[in-house]
Amino acid sequence: MNPDVSALLQVQADDLRVYGIEDRIKALAPRLSALEQERKRAEESLAHARQLVEAEEQRQREVQDRLRQHREHRDKSEALLGQVTAPREAAAAMAQIEQAKRFIADEEKELDAIQHRLSDLRKATVDREKSLKDIGQAQEDARVTLAADRQNLEKELGEVQADRNRKAQHVPRTLLQRYDRIRSKRRTTALYPLRGQSCAHCDTAIPVQRHSTMAATGATEMCEGCGVLLYAADE
Ligand SMILES: [Zn+2]
């Protein structure tokens, strides 16, 4: 194989490694943003649970107020019953007492139901507080891990790039420039061998004349089909 092409193939191997490392660095950020979205959802869910508790507590205060009023009414009616002498007035007072007692029983039942709901809602709130805290912790751990991953990858990237640049010094300048121009558009393999008399990447046939020149001189040619740089591999 032509030594220039062989040197360029080594540069390309490093470039492909660089792309791989760059892709892995890019993939780090989405992991953090996924956790951030999870945290936001947990926050909203907790806020909703707290609203439900507040609404239920408001209902509880209202029922307690009504209950107090009914009890006052009952007490007044009982006091009145002790004072009246006329049977008609006594009957009216007793009817008032009965009605107040029915209201009291209803409100007490309602208070009991509220108490049950409140206890469930408060438990849900505590659970959601815990989830939020867990997510915060996971987020913190992920930040530390990701920072370490990033640092390692960037170190590796620097080493591969330095290696690449050292190897690039063995490639003739014009060949390297052609190769760099092509890969700047592709960000993947730019240098392909001929397979038979065709481009190994897109299978476009190369005219016989050019093909034999490439084989004889080791010259590289741009593929007219896909734009990669072609070389004649040893046959
Ligand atoms: Zn091609």
Boltz pocket constraint, residues with backbone or C-beta under 6 A from the ligand:
constraints:
  - pocket:
      binder: B
      contacts: [[A, 199], [A, 200], [A, 201], [A, 202], [A, 203], [A, 204], [A, 223], [A, 224], [A, 225], [A, 226], [A, 227], [A, 228]]
      max_distance: 6.0
